[in-house]
Amino acid sequence: MDTINVSKDSYEKVSNVGDIVIREKKNIKLVFRPQIILENQKSPDAHIKGDLIYFRSKNKDYDSCSKVSVRELTDGQCLKITMHSDEINLLCEKISELNAIYKKSGGNSGEYIVFKSDEKLNIPEGVLENNLDILLNTLVNTKNPEKIVNVLSEMDYLGVCELNRISNLANLKKVLDMWDSLKQSDNEKLWQEKFKEYHWILSQIFCTPTLFIKDEAYVGGKTFEGTGGQYVDYIYGNNLTKNAFLIEVKTPKTKLMNSNPYRQGVYSPSSELTGAISQVLRQLDSFYKEFNTLNSGSEEMHSNNIRCVIIAGSFEDIKDNTDMLASFEKFRNELRNVEIVTYDELFEKIKTLIDILSE
């Protein structure tokens, strides 16, 4: 556990940090003197600057050493400072710690604790709670994860379960925050990328254990000229039977029902929705016809009465019209091979999981 003192410069938009000693032996000393940049207009993601200083003093009175500037070099001269690999690693590690301090406090003055994953800590009460972000970043970025695994394996079973619960809860809340910030987006490509990043979300649709197989998967249909191919957004499979599922993603803003009634009290599905259904059924037809070729004898997937799922729209747009809501439910429940799941239904399951893990 290291302590890093940060003091804000009253004149410049920086905070000063103590020297990082890179090398010290006999009569020489090599240090990096860092500063945390509080406001970097040119490079907002860059927060650390500093000086690399090489001292030479017979009596190790480094503070009284006179400064030799690189500006004193004349034409044709150069100044070379060789750093060893372990020294480079040390410098990178310390800069990473300073970046973590900036993210924690914005570089304000104070005393910060930096934890190391390979040491046993006697931590004063309250210090851990105030530096959790630095501790967790250190654990995540450790170069020897096996040590963490070994420590966890020696922990009490209930303790490991609690860590797992906390980790899952944080992941679920992160996904829910993503939904809250993007629920008004009608960018289909963005949603496809998000479900690729958090592909476990789509597994919440099914009541059986599922695994992610492929995104933007070719499911057949090309002509001799190589055109007209069908691609489905995602293929999932039953984890036990390996039976495939086809998933097509639209957006939360996809219109579910037409605004005007077809007859009194009766509403018809929107062209966006029926178009998505036709699209996924065509993908399914191509997939069946070319399954043996596409699967290439692999045991990875089977094609026994494949289910198709469309993620589209939101109840928010129809919930206040009971006739429209009833028409939608009757329509989707009559579909044989296609299941329609709205975005708010999907993320409501995430909320339920959060409630369960929070108890």
N, C-alpha and C positions, 0 to 999 in steps of 0.2 A: 504494500500500500504506500503510495507516494503522495506527498502534499505539494500542491502547486499554488504559489501566491501570485495573485494578479492585482496590479495597481493601475488605476486609470490615469492617463496623462492629462493634466488640466489644460494643456495648450493644444495638443494634437488629438485627432479622432482615433486614438489607439490606446491600448492598455499594455503596460510593460510586464514582462514575465522574467523570472530569474534565468540566468545562463543555463543552457543544457551542455554539460561537459561531455564531449565526444571522445576526447583522448587526453590523458594526463600522465606523464612519466618524466623522470629526471628533471630537466629544466625547460620542458615544453608543455604547452596546454592548447588544446583546440576546443573551442566552444561555439555553440550557435546561440546568439542573443536574439530571442524572438520578440515580436510584438503582435498583439491581436488587433486586427483592423476592425474598428467598430462600424464604419460605413465605407464600403468599397463600391463607389458608383460605377467604375469601369468594369469590374469583375465581381458581381454580387455573391458568387459562390466561393470566392477566394478570401480567406479570413486571416491568413498568417503570412507575415513577412519577417525579415530579420537579417542579421549580419553574421557571417562566418568569420571568426576571429582566431588567428594563430598567434600565440604568445611564445616568447623565448626569454627566460630570465634565470640566471645562475642561482639566485637566492629565492626564486619562486615568488618574488614580489610582483605579481602580475598586474596589480592595480596601478603601479607607478610606471608601467611600460609606456614608452612614447608611441604614438600612432604613426604608422607608415601607410600612406594611402596609395591605392592603385593608380591614382591620378599622377603619381610621381614617376610612373613608368615612362620611359622614353621610347621613341620609335624603334621597333624591332625587339623590344623586351616583352617578356610574359611572366606571369606569376602562377606557379603550379602548386596546388595542394592536393595530395593524394589521400583519399579516404578508403579504408578497408571495408569489406562487405558487411562485417558486423557493425561497423560504425554507421554505415548507410541505414542498416536495419533499425538501429537505435534512434537515429534522427527521424526516420519515417514514423516510428512508433510514438515518439514524443509529439510530433506534429499532429498525428491522429488524436492524441489526448487533448491537445490544445483546441482542435476543431470540435471535439466533444464538449469542451468547456464553453466554447462560443455558442454552440447550439443550446446549451443548458441555460446560459445566463446573458448571452449577448456580449460577453467579454467584460462585464462589470467587475469592479474590484471585489476581492474576497479570497478566501482560502478554500481550495477545492481538493477533494480527495479522489485519487485515481487508484482503482483496484486492479490487481493483477490476478489472472485466473489460476496461476500456479503457486499461490502462497496461501497459507492459512492465516486468517485475519482475526485479530482481536479488535472488533469494531465498537467504538463508543456508542452508547444509546443515542439514537436520533441521526447519526451520521449516515447510516445506510439509507434511510428513508429520503434524505436530502440529496443523495447522489445515485439514486437507482438507475437513471438514464446512462450515466457513465459506466456503472457496473455492468449493465446489460449489454451495452455496446462492446465492452471489453470481452464479455463472454461470447458474443456473436462473432467477433472478429478474431477470436483466439486462433493461433496457428497450430494448436494441439488439441482438437476437440475430443480425442480419446480420453484425455484427463477428465474432462467434464462428464463423459459417459461413465467412466470408472467411479467418479464421485456419486453420480446419480444411482448407479447400481448398488452402492453401499448404503443409500438412504433407505429410510423406512418406506414401505410400499405406499402407505397413505400420503406420505410427503411427496413422493413422485407423482401420485394421482392428482394432488393439489396443484403442483407445478403444471401438469398437463392441462388441468381445468383452466388455470389462469391464462396459459398460452392460447388455448382454444377460444377463450372468451375475448381476448385481445384481438385475435384474428377475425372473429365474427363481428366485433364492433367496428373494426377497420372496414370490413365489407359493407356494413350498414351505413357508415359515414360516406362511403363511395356512392351508395344508392341515393342517399339524401342529396348529395351534391350534383348528381347526374340525372336524376329522374325526369327532368324536363328536356333531356337531350334526344333529338331525333336522328342522331348520327349512327347509322346501323353498323358501320365499320368499327366505331369506337366500342360499341357494346360487344361485338364479336371479339375484339381484342381483350376487353375486360373479362369475358367469360373464359377466354383462353388463359388469362393470368390466374383467375380464380376458378379453375375448371371444376373444383369440388362443389361449387354452388349448384351446378346443374344436376349433380347426383341426388340433391334433395328432392327432385321431382319424383323419384322412383321409390317404391316401398321395398325393393330388393337391393342387395348390395351391388353397386355398379363400379366400373372403372372407365377412365377416359382412354380412348383408343387413338383418335385422330381428329384434327381440325382441318377445315377446308379440304375435305376428303373427296376424291374423284369417285363417282359411283356409276360411271359408264355413260353411254349415249353418244360417243363421238362417231362422226361419219368417216368415210374413207379419206376425206380431205383433212381429217383431224379437227373438225369444228363441231360445235353443238354439244360438247361434253357437259355433263351434269355434276355439280359440286354441292355437297351438303356442308353446312357449317361445322357440325360435329358428329362423330360417331362414338357412342358409348356402348358398353357391353355389360351383360350380367356377369358379375364376378365369378359366379359358380358355373352357370350353364354356358357362358360365352355368347349368349344370344344378343344380337345387335339391336341398338336403338338409333334412329336418325333424328337429329335435333336441328331445327332451323330457327335462327334468331332474327327477330325484327326489332322494333324499338318500343319503349313505353308510350310513345306518342302515336303508335299505329292505331288507326281508328277501328274499333271493334264492330260497331253497328251504324247503319245509316241513320241520319238525324230525323228524317221524315218517316212516319209509319207507312208500312205497306198496306195494311188495313187497320182499322181502329183497334188499338191495343196490341198490334202485331208489328214487329220491326224485323227487317232483314239484315243479314251480315253485310259489312262493308265490302267493297271491291278489293280493298287492301287485304282483308282477312281471307276472303275466298281465293284471291290470287295466291296468297301464301300456302293455302291448303292445296291448290292445284300444283303449285311448285313442288311441294314436298312429296306429293303422290307421284309426280313424274320422276322425281329422284328415286323413290321407292321402286317404281317399275323398272327403271334402268338398273338399279342395284340387284334386284331379283334376277334379271335376265343375264347379268354378267358377273354374278356373285362368285361362281367357281373360278373364273379367270382372275377376278380382282383379289380373291382370297388366296390364290395360288397354292392350294393344298394345305395352307396353314391351319393350325388348330386354334388360332387367335379369335375367330368369330364364327358364329353359326347364324343361319337365316330362317329361323322357325317363327313364322308369323310376326314379322318385325313390326315394332311400334314406331310411330312417328310422333314427334312432339314439336309444337310451335310455341315459342316464347314471344308474346306480343301484347301490346296494349296495357291498359290499366282499368280497373273497376272505377277509378276516380271519375272517369268520363260518363259512366252510365248508372252509377249507384243511386242517383237521385230520381231516376225514372224507373219505377217498378215494372212497367210493361216491357221496357227495353232490356232490363236486367233479366226478366223471365224469358224473353225471347232468346237472349244470348245463351242462358243456361240450357234451354231446351235444344237449341241448335248444336252446341258443342257436345252435349251428352248423347246425341243421336249419331255422332260421327263414329265410324267403326274402327278405322285404322289410324286416326289422327287425334291426338290429345292437344287441346289448347290450354296453355297455362299463362296467366297474366303476370306481369312483372311484380305487381304488389302482392299477389299470392305467393310468388317465389320468395320474396324478401320478408314476407310475414313469417315464413318458416324459419328464416334466420333470426327474427325477433323472438320466436318461440324458443329456439335453442339458447339464445342469450338469457332469457328468463329462467330456463331450466338450470343453466350453468351458474347463474347468479344466486340461486337459492342456497 
